[in-house]
Structure formats: C-alpha cells, structure tokens
Amino acid sequence: MSLAVTRGQRLHVCPPGKSVDRSLTIRRLRRNAATLVSAHPRAEYLGDDDLTERLARAKGFSPNDLAILRISVGDRRHTMVCVPAHVWHARKSDLVELKKMANATGRCSFLVPETAIQRQPRLSVARAIEEAFGVEISLEDRMAILVHMLEAGGQSSIMDCACAIRHPEPFSAVLHMVSLGILRIYDGGQLTPNSMVCLSDRAAT
C-alpha cells in the first residue's frame, strides 16, 4: 500500500485571445510551500510578509507573480520568495534585486524556484506528515514506538513501528511522531509502509 498519490499530467493549451490565469499557479505554489514548511519539525509558517510584498510591487511584480511567505526555523525568521517557472526564467535579475532589497530591510529572504516546491515524492511525503498533525497518540504508544526503535538499533520501517502499538490509526500515529521531530524519515522514494524511519538527533539525546 502506497501512501503517496501520483497524478497523470495533461498538456493544456490556452485558446488564442484568452489570457492565462496565473492566480491558480500562485495559490497552489503558496499552499504547497506552506505544506513543506509545516511538515518540518523545526519550521513554522507565519503568514504573509507585507513588507516584501510591497518591495515586489515596487519592482514591477504583480500579486500573481510570486508567492511570498514568512516562516521561522528554530529561533530565526526568514522570508521565502517562491517563484513560478515562467517568472524564474524571465526575470532572474529582478528577483536577485528583490532579494537584496528585502535583505537590506532585515528580512533574511531566499528565492525558491517552483520546481523545488513541487518536487515529488517529497511533496507527497510532506502532505502525509501534515495530515497526521491532528492525530492524538497516547504516552503509552509513544513509549512503545521509542522502545521498539531502540531495540531495532535506532531505525525501523513504518510498518514495524505501526505493529508495535495498538493505535486505531497506527501509520498516522507514526507519522505524527515524525511531525514532532521524534522520528525522521530517510530521504528518497515514495512513502510506503516499508519506508524507513530513524530516531532524530533530538530524540537520541
């Protein structure tokens, strides 16, 4: 059973005389960027960055050109400027200038191309972790997973972790432990019951 979803892609051509609606691209980019941030145990999505938005308008970027997010990682705050592919290729010099302008105001900004945000299977894994946020897991089940991980030498499959507890949603419970930063999923591949997890550095200390 795979926990990742793969969708087919079709090429859509805009009819002559009709403008392309870029707002959908930006909404999707913002939503997926927020998902990636939320799935990181040390990161938090803080919302919009009005100052950098105003700087972007001053550089001639429209509201549908960029997805600008304010985030925190640990005790530091940053601004993510997520850039659709057509803007990334057409206005690189303006993007670099926008980054310099934002950093001059202390925003600690960085540019992220659309391809990095939409990359699979990382985005599907992040969605699965995000969906596990609301799962409640008892202290008994947490301890059972930790004991299993220690007995397994610090790494195990999601399936084996799920079998170590009596939770009604055992796979989501394991992913909830990932969202808390107690467990870490090894990079690469689609998320399946055979995907490997390990104790994070924070859990091991």
C-alpha positions in Angstrom: 0.0 0.0 0.0 1.5 3.3 -1.1 0.9 6.4 1.0 1.8 8.7 -2.0 -0.5 9.8 -4.7 0.7 10.0 -8.3 -1.5 12.0 -10.8 -1.3 12.0 -14.5 -0.5 15.2 -16.3 -2.1 16.6 -19.4 -1.0 19.5 -21.6 -3.5 22.3 -21.6 -3.2 25.0 -24.4 -4.7 28.4 -23.8 -7.0 29.3 -26.7 -5.9 32.3 -28.8 -7.2 35.7 -27.5 -7.6 34.5 -23.9 -5.2 35.5 -21.1 -3.7 32.9 -18.8 -5.0 32.9 -15.2 -1.8 32.9 -13.1 -3.6 33.2 -9.7 -4.2 29.4 -9.6 -0.5 28.8 -10.0 0.4 31.1 -7.2 -2.3 29.7 -4.8 -1.1 26.2 -5.4 2.5 27.3 -5.0 1.8 29.0 -1.7 -0.2 26.1 -0.4 2.5 23.6 -1.3 5.2 25.7 0.1 3.3 26.1 3.4 2.9 22.3 3.5 6.6 21.7 3.1 7.3 24.2 5.9 4.6 22.8 8.2 5.9 19.2 7.7 9.4 20.3 9.0 9.6 19.7 12.8 11.6 22.9 13.4 9.8 25.2 11.0 6.6 27.2 11.2 4.5 29.1 8.6 3.9 32.6 9.9 1.8 34.0 7.1 2.3 36.9 4.6 5.2 39.3 4.5 3.6 42.6 3.7 7.0 44.5 3.6 8.5 42.2 0.9 5.2 42.2 -0.9 5.4 46.0 -1.2 9.0 45.7 -2.4 7.9 43.2 -5.0 5.2 45.6 -6.3 7.9 48.4 -6.5 10.0 46.1 -8.7 7.0 45.6 -11.0 5.9 42.1 -9.8 2.2 41.6 -9.8 0.3 39.8 -6.9 0.2 36.7 -9.2 3.9 36.6 -10.0 5.3 35.5 -6.6 4.2 33.5 -3.5 5.9 35.3 -0.6 5.8 33.5 2.8 7.1 34.5 6.2 8.5 31.5 8.1 10.5 30.6 11.2 13.2 27.9 11.5 14.1 27.4 15.1 14.5 30.9 16.6 15.3 32.6 13.3 12.8 34.2 10.9 13.0 34.1 7.1 11.1 35.1 4.0 10.5 32.6 1.3 10.0 34.1 -2.2 8.6 31.2 -4.2 8.9 31.8 -8.0 6.8 30.2 -10.8 8.9 28.8 -13.6 7.9 31.4 -16.2 8.9 34.2 -13.8 12.1 32.4 -12.7 13.4 32.2 -16.3 12.2 35.7 -17.5 13.1 37.9 -14.6 16.1 36.5 -12.7 17.9 39.8 -12.4 14.8 41.5 -10.9 14.4 38.5 -8.5 18.0 38.9 -7.3 17.5 42.6 -6.8 14.3 42.0 -4.9 16.1 39.6 -2.6 18.8 42.2 -2.0 16.2 44.9 -1.2 14.4 42.6 1.2 17.6 41.6 3.0 18.6 45.2 3.3 15.5 45.6 5.5 16.5 42.6 7.6 14.0 40.1 6.1 16.7 37.3 5.6 15.0 36.2 2.4 15.8 33.5 -0.1 14.5 32.6 -3.6 12.9 29.2 -4.2 12.0 28.0 -7.8 8.7 26.3 -8.4 10.5 23.1 -9.4 11.9 22.8 -5.8 8.5 23.3 -4.2 6.6 20.8 -6.5 9.3 18.1 -6.5 7.9 14.6 -5.9 7.9 12.4 -3.9 9.0 15.0 -1.3 5.8 17.0 -1.6 3.6 13.9 -1.2 5.6 12.9 1.9 5.1 16.4 3.4 1.4 16.2 2.8 1.1 12.9 4.6 3.0 14.2 7.6 0.9 17.4 7.6 -2.3 15.3 7.6 -1.0 13.4 10.7 -0.8 16.6 12.7 -4.3 16.2 14.2 -3.8 12.6 15.3 -3.8 12.0 19.0 -1.2 9.5 20.3 -1.0 8.4 23.9 2.1 8.4 26.0 1.9 4.7 26.1 2.0 4.4 22.3 4.8 6.9 22.1 6.9 4.9 24.6 6.1 1.7 22.7 7.5 3.2 19.5 10.6 4.5 21.2 11.3 1.2 22.9 10.8 -0.6 19.5 13.2 1.8 17.8 15.8 1.4 20.5 15.5 -2.4 20.3 15.8 -2.2 16.5 19.1 -0.2 16.7 17.6 3.2 16.1 16.0 2.5 12.7 12.9 0.6 11.6 10.2 0.5 8.9 7.0 2.4 9.3 5.2 -0.9 9.2 7.1 -2.4 12.1 6.6 0.8 14.2 2.9 0.6 13.5 2.8 -3.0 14.6 4.4 -2.1 17.9 1.3 -0.1 19.0 -2.4 -0.5 19.4 -3.4 2.8 18.0 -6.6 2.9 15.7 -4.6 4.7 13.1 -1.1 3.3 13.6 0.5 4.6 10.4 -0.7 8.1 11.1 0.5 7.8 14.6 4.0 7.0 13.4 3.9 10.0 11.0 2.7 12.1 13.9 5.9 11.2 15.7 7.8 12.4 12.6 5.9 15.7 12.6 7.0 16.2 16.2 10.7 15.6 15.2 11.0 12.5 17.3 11.4 10.3 14.3 12.9 11.2 10.9 12.1 9.6 7.5 15.0 8.7 5.3 15.2 10.8 2.2 14.2 9.4 -1.2 11.4 7.3 -2.7 7.7 7.3 -2.3 6.2 7.0 1.2 5.1 3.4 1.8 4.8 1.1 4.9 8.3 -0.2 4.1 9.8 3.3 4.2 12.5 3.5 6.9 12.4 5.9 9.8 15.1 6.6 12.4 15.4 8.3 15.7 16.2 12.0 15.2 19.2 13.6 16.8 16.9 15.3 19.3 15.2 12.0 20.3 18.5 10.2 20.6 20.0 12.8 23.1 
